[in-house]
């Protein structure tokens, strides 16, 4: 077969491809596997019981079930869901949003695949009219890296300031002194909380970014897949932010519903119209099951109650357990952990690691442990920064036994690497 030049972007081994292929490999493995790599959320019985009850209610309503699985939604997504979410955002945060500010996509990865290419790329015939997406705080989500359709890279990443904290922790902060935001960029994007590090950019940092974006006349994209209003995986003080210069991306995946592939975009109607049209062209319509399943749970407040009373404390406890296990297993290893402020990952920094994180990844796979090597999480950061090869992402959402065994093996492999030099 012969493929176009466009096809080359799908023939490469990228971080996103590795992440998802690891899930397949782990399922097919014959020996013990400790999956601390992919982004699957935990199976929380109390949460899944609510979703199962909602699914049974949906299946038992003949009219609604038939419409949900047997008819296309409109290309902007289910109206009932959009109205319910708009009401929630109005009442909870005082935002001036309506259903016309909301669009549904087939997962947040689909959202970014469209939004980034809307705001990045060639803006005119002039050679200097190419605009990029500015990532003011890397490391950032590995899934951003590969979505650009332009022939040249669409991201510019920036190194953070590193604040060393007690108890062998650290935190990334935006280096505003070296950060330029102007109209030569198409947009600025941050995730909050951040995948892979669990960092929650502060209210002050976020407001500074928004102010600079507004002055430059470009939007601020906030990836809230792990954040507010749901699933609420934020363990520190954080105020949600939105106005019509903000593009807020949400998801049902980290609530515990990744199989439903439901992404949500809250933005100015001008962008929502573009997403609606793109849905019609590329997909005809987004999926209906996720919005129809969640609409009544948003209307009756169960989604917020689950997020605040069950999901957030569950992951906060898991994060503390994982940190304790690391402190015990790696007491003699030069490791720092990014302060866990949200999401479902720990970001480990092995200072002076004598092998790369890519080599460490391969050694761990040979022992049945799957993590994600750190070098994949720096889209648009071209400089050769040793730090990016000294870090790994660990997902602590698996069972406690799996997390404990996996961390123990990581400690053994890293210790051996340091001993071998």
N, C-alpha and C positions, 0 to 999 in steps of 0.2 A: 504493500500500500504506500501511496505517496500522500504526504500531509502538507498543509500550507504552513507558512511561517507562523501564523497565529497558533498552530498546534504545538509549536516548540515550548510554549509556556506550560503545557500540560505534560511534557515529556521529562521534566527535570525533577530531581529528588529534592524537595523542599521540606522545610520544617513542618508545614501543615500536612503534607503528604505523609511524612514520617509519623507524626502524631496519630493520624487516623489508621495508618497501616499497622502500627503497634497494637491497636485494639484488636485487629484481626489476628495478628500473630499470637497475641496472648491467649485468645480464645482457642486457637488451634494447637497450642503447645502441649506436649505430652507430659512434661515434668511440672514441678511446682512453679507457679507464677505469682509474682508480687507486683500487681499493677498500681504503680504510683505515678504513672505518666499521663495518660489522657485526661480530658476534661469532664469525664462523667461525674455527675453529682452523686451524693449518697442516696441509698434507698432508706428513707426515713419512714418507718411503719405508720406513724400517726399522719404523716402527710399523704402517703400513698393511699391510706384508707379513705381520706377525704376525696381524692381524685377518683378512686374506684367507685365510691358512692355516686359521685357526679356523673361518671361514665355510665353507670347502671341507670341512673335517672334519664340520661340522654337517650340511651338505647330503648328505654321503656316508653318514651314519648314517640309514638309512631309518626306523627306529623313532623316533629322537629328532627327526628333521626333521619327520616326520608329526605328532608330538605338538606340536611347537613352532608350526607354522603352521596346523595343523588342529584345535587344541583350545584352549579358554580356559584360561589359568592361573587359580588362585584369586585373589580380589580383593586379597589382600595381596602377590601377586607370587610368582615362582618360588621354590619351597622350596629347591632345591639352591643357588641363588644366595644366598639369605638365610643359609643355613647356612654357606656358604663365607665370606661376608663377616663373619659373626659370629665365626667361628674366627680370621680374619685380625685383626680388631680386638681379640680377646682376647689373641692371641699377640704382636701387635706393640706394643700400647699398654697391655695389662693391664686393659681395660675389661670390666665385668661385663655383657656383652650376649649375647643369644641371638637366634635367628631371630625370636622374638616381639618384639624391639625394632626390627625392620626392616620397612619397607614399600617397595614399588616404586610409582612413579607414571609417568605418561606425560610425563616431562621435569620438570626442576626448576621451570619456570614453573608447571606444574600443582601441584607441591608447595606453592609459595608462595600460589597462588590459593586453596588450601584452608586452609593453616595460618594465614595472616594473618586470614582471616575466622573462624577458630575462636577466635582470641585477641583480636580487635578487633570493635567494634560495640556494640550495646545488650545490656547484661547484666541488665536488669530494667526494670520499668515507670517507674522514677524517671528524671527528665530528666537527672540527673547520673550515671547509671550507664553512660554511653557511655565505652568505653575505646579507646585508640589503641595502635598499635605505636610504640615509641620508637626512633628511629634516632639513636644518640649521636654519630655521626660522619658528617656529610654533607660532600662529595658521596657518593652511594650509587647502587646499581644502578638504571638507568632502568626496568627491568622490574617493579620493585615498585609503581610509581606507580599503575597503572591497575587493580589486581586487587581493590580494595575493593568490596564489594557494598552497603555502607551508603550512604545518601544524603549523608552528610557525610564529609569526608576521614578516613581511618583512620591517617594517619601524622603524627608530630611529629618533625621533623628538627632537629638542632642544629649550629650552626656549630662548626668545630674551631678549635683553636689552630694557627697556621701557624709552623713552625720553618724559618727560612731557613738553607740549607746551602751549603757551598762549591761551586764549579763550577756556579753558576747552577741549583742544585737546591733543593728544599724538601720538607717532609714535614708532613702533617696529623697532629695528635694530639688525643685526646679531651680536651675542656675539662671536667675533673671538677669544677672550682670552681663552675661554673654548671649542673651536671647534677643533676637530681632524679630519682630512681628510687623509685617507691612503688607501692602497690596500685591507684592510679588508672589505671595503664597495664595493658594486657593482656599485653604481652611487650616485650622488647628484642631488636633484631636488628642484627647486624653481618655484613658479608661479609669473608672472610679467605682469600686476598688480595682486595682490593677492586676490583670493577669499578665505576668507570672508572679509578681512579688508580694501581693497582698497589701501593697501600699495604698493608702487613701490620701489623695492630694487634699491639702487643707482648704478650708473655706477661703482663707486669705489668698492662697495661691490660685485657686479657681477664679476668684473675683478679679485678680490682677490679669489673668489670661483673658477673661471676658472683656475687660476694659480695653485691653490692647487690641483685641480682635475687633471690637466695635469701632475703635479709632481708625483701624486699617480697612474697615468695610468688608471684613471676611467673617464667616461663621465659625463658631466654636462647636465642635462635635464632641459629645460626651457619651462614651460607651458605658452604659449603666447595667450591663448584663448581670452583674452580681450585686447591684446596688439598690437604690430606692426608686419607686416605692416597694417593689418586690424584685427579688427574693429577700432583700434587706440584709445581705451578708456583710454588714459593716459593724466593726467592733469598737469604733471610736466615734467621737462627735463629728457629725458631718451634716451640713444643710444642703438639701437638693436645690439645684439651680436651673432655671429655665426662663427664657424670653424668646422673642421671635428671631433673635440672632443665634440661638442655641439649637442644635440638632441633637436630641436625646434619643439614644437607641437602647431599647429594652428587649427582653427575651423571656419566654416561658421555660427555657431549658434548665436553668439553675434552680427553678422552683422544684424540679424533679421530673420535668417533662421534655427531655431532649428529643425523644422520638417523635414528637408532634411537630417539630421544626416550625416554630412560630416566632417570628421577630416582629418588633413593634418600633415604629419611628414616630416621634413627637416633634413636629417642626412647623415652620411657617407654611401656610397653604400652598404657596408657590412651589415649594419642594415636594410637598405631599402630592400635588398634581403630577409632577414628574414621576414619582414612584408609582402612582396609580397607572400611568400610561405604560411605564416599563413593565409592570406586572402583566398588563394586558398583552403586551407584545411578546414577552419572554415566557410567561407562564399561563396566560389567559386569566388566571386568578390565583390568589394565595390559598393555602389550605384552609378548610372550614372547621375541622375538628377542634383544634386548639382554641380558637376564639369562642366557639359555641360551648365548649366544655367549661371555659373559665368565666364567661360572662355572668352567670348567676352567682359565682363565688366572689366576683368583684362587687356585684350589686349588693350582696348581703354582708360584705365585709370579711368573709372567711379568708380571702387571700392575704389581707393585711394581718389578720390575727395569726395565721400560720407563719407568716414571715417574721413577725415580731416575737411571738411566744414560743415557737418551735424551731424554725429553720435557723434563725440567728444564734440562739443559745446552743443549738446542737453543734454548729460548725465552730463556734467559739471554744466549746469544750474540746472538740477534736483538735483544734489548733494548739491548745495548751498541752494536751496529751502528747502530740507529736513533738512539740518543743521539749518537753520533759524527757521523752525517749532519746532525742538527739543529744541533749546535755549529758545523759547517762552513757550513751553508746559512744560518744565522740569527745569525752572529756579530755583526751590526750591529743586531739586533732585540732589544728588551727582553722576552726570554722566559725563563721558568724551567720546569724539568721536575720533576714530582714524582719523588722518588727511586724508581726501578723496583725494587720488592721482590718482585714476583710478577705472575701473570696474563699477559696478552698485549697490554697497552695501555700507551701513554705518555700522560700527562696534561699538557698544555701550558698554561701560564699566561702570557698576553701582558699584562703590566702596563700599564695605561693604554690599552688597545686602544680606538681612537676609534669603532669600530663594535661592535655586539653580536656575540656568537658565532653568533646566528641569521643575521645578515646575512653574516658571514664564511662560514658554511656554504653559503649560496646562491651566493655568488661562487665558491666552490670547486667546487660542483656544475657551474656554468657552464664550468669548466675541466676537468671530468671527474674531479675528486677528491672522494671521499666520505669524510667524517669524521662525528662526532656532536657537535653543539654542546653546550657545557657546561651550559646552563641547564636541560636536561632531567633532570639528575642530582641534584636537590635536593628529593626528595619530602618534603612536610611542613614545609619551611622557607619561611615566608611573608614574611620580612623582605626588603626590597629591598637586597640585598648586591651591590655592583658586581662583586665577584670572580666571581660565578657567571656573568656575561656575558663574562668575559675568558678563559675556558678552553675547550679542546676535547679530545676523546678521539681518539687515533690508534691503530688496530690495526696492529701491525707483523708480523702473521703471514703476510702475503702474500710473494711472491717478493722477493728483495733489490732487483731492478731496479724493481719496482712501488713498493716503499717509498721507494727513493732518488728516483725521479721524482716521486712524490706529495709528499714532503717539500720537494723543490725548488720545486714549484708553490705549496705552502702558504707558503713563505718569500716568493715573489714577490708573492702576493696580500696577505699581511700587511704586507710592506714598503710596498706601494703605499697600503694603508689608512693607515699612519702618516704617509706623505708627504702624503697628501691632507688629513690631519687630521680 
